[in-house]
């Protein structure tokens, strides 16, 4: 996460920085860093919703919250 934060905007010019992981949760430190640096952190369950057609805008408020499969599915 630290390397990503350091390069996403400055080096690559990202308007929206989106960190996607295939793990179920982020560490507390990684999630804290993402939130402080305005990085969208999506874990694998939210990635699954995105792949199935959920609009990214509906997932951003869940930014790494780690709710996993307990969350209601998105249309």
PyMOL commands that set and color helices and strands:
alter all, ss='L'
color gray80, all
select helices_A, chain A and resi 2-8+28-36+44-51+56-60+68-70
alter helices_A, ss='H'
color red, helices_A
select strands_A, chain A and resi 18-20+40-42
alter strands_A, ss='S'
color yellow, strands_A
deselect
rebuild
show_as cartoon
